[in-house]
Amino acid sequence: MNYELPTTNSKGFSLTEVLLAVGILAVGMLFIAGTFLVGIHFSTIATEQTIAAVASDEAFAKIKIYGVNVDGLFTNQQTPFTGIDPNEFAYPSTRDVAEKQYYWSALCGRTQDGLVQVTVFVSRKAGSGTKYRNPADPCNPNPAVAINYPMPVPVGVYGAVGNNVLNIRNSENWSWINDGYTIVDNQTGQIYRVVKRRGPPDENVIELDRNWAGPSAPSAVWVVPPPFGSGRHPCIAVYQTEIRF
């Protein structure tokens, strides 16, 4: 008697199919990982914007308390204010120096109606040993001249009224203003956002988010430049208000 073994319909995946599946899964995981990085980036920006808003409120309150001595519109940097502890310009307002990662600086100018226009720059400090440019001598990298926290410095520019393009006058200042930076007109106090700094051979040309309303003659803008030896932009936000004393 002959017996026939039952046949089984066995199917499996080939090596090629397995490799294709693994490749597709790897590509998908890379896209997912990228979304996490983007989420972390925007979360950091949102956190710093919140901190900047709180720090600027503290700055305006402290300026009201201590008062300012203003002579002309945006002609002199009024920071640090006479009689104020330098730690008052740090945030958060705690006694722990290690926690102080954010700093504010202010520019003040008298308006025509007798008020004081106050522009506050809120910036982050990157690293305990980082040195920043001194507004009194911004091109000098000497540690004895450089300062320990970011502050705005004047940069010479010129542009045509009604045009959104500005030219940086000195080549040594070209790298001080880049994409996404915020600048403040020295004469009018108006705030502009830098959309783009052009590449070679026009490294001295920056494009603004709106038309230039400042003087046509050579003038200056205030900006928080990167620290010495770094290209990271320290300024988080710029706020402005008018105060009556």
Beta strands, then each sheet from edge to edge (+ up, - down):
strand 1: 90-91
strand 2: 102-110
strand 3: 116-124
strand 4: 153-159
strand 5: 165-168
strand 6: 182-185
strand 7: 191-197
strand 8: 205-208
strand 9: 219-223
strand 10: 235-243
sheet 1: 1+ 2- 3+ 10-
sheet 2: 4+ 5- 8+ 7- 6+ 9- 4+
end
